[in-house]
Amino acid sequence: QQPVQSPQAVILREGEDAVINCSSSKALYSVHWYRQKHGEAPVFLMILLKGGEQKGHEKISASFNEKKQQSSLYLTASQLSYSGTYFCGTERASNTGKLIFGQGTTLQVKP
Amino acid sequence: DTAVSQTPKYLVTQMGNDKSIKCEQNLGHDTMYWYKQDSKKFLKIMFSYNNKELIINETVPNRFSPKSPDKAHLNLHINSLELGDSAVYFCASTRSRSQETQYFGPGTRLLVL
């Protein structure tokens, strides 16, 4: 039931790009992306809704393939501040707000 | 002003004790949640309330009891604490029940000795 994220960890240099994937075996209603820095709370990045609507951060993009139940988060021209653990949260049924989070992807951006 | 606040921030206690964690949101949201994040960073939903009504009750031991006195507050009481309860507990809120941004509180770091 828990979505699977890949890769588990990635190390980048500033300015490089990264893609984080989230895959579910169940039909999804929406996919949410959050970033958590060490010792802090998760912070919202993006919501992708069934039907194609997106809500979120201007500098971060994502896609949602409803047929494959997969979502990808695209981080371009990475900055040091992008470092942290990225979680996808999947919502399976409407009107519940219940998110099942993936195991997280740790991103480290080096100077 | 902090949007979602939790108290206490840290909680160190002995096995067998009973403890409570409090959460308050000043965003005017209708829905609030409790999550548990373990040492491997796995973030798992425990409970959710919508306008004081329990709408999500995941498989957690009945030693955990949430209470929502009003829609701005959600508390979590834990009886007979066990070592495995050690974790970070996050409260979150959303404007409504579905497809909404979840705003997380700063977390309560619980350590059971």
Interface residues (C-beta under 8 A of the other chain):
Chain A: Y29 S30 H32 Y34 Q36 E40 A41 P42 V43 F44 I47 L49 K55 T85 F87 G89 E91 S94 N95 T96 G97 K98 L99 I100 F101 Q103 G104
Chain B: T31 Y33 K40 K41 F42 L43 K44 I45 S48 N50 I55 I56 F90 T94 S96 R97 S98 Q99 E100 T101 Q102 Y103 F104 G105 P106 G107
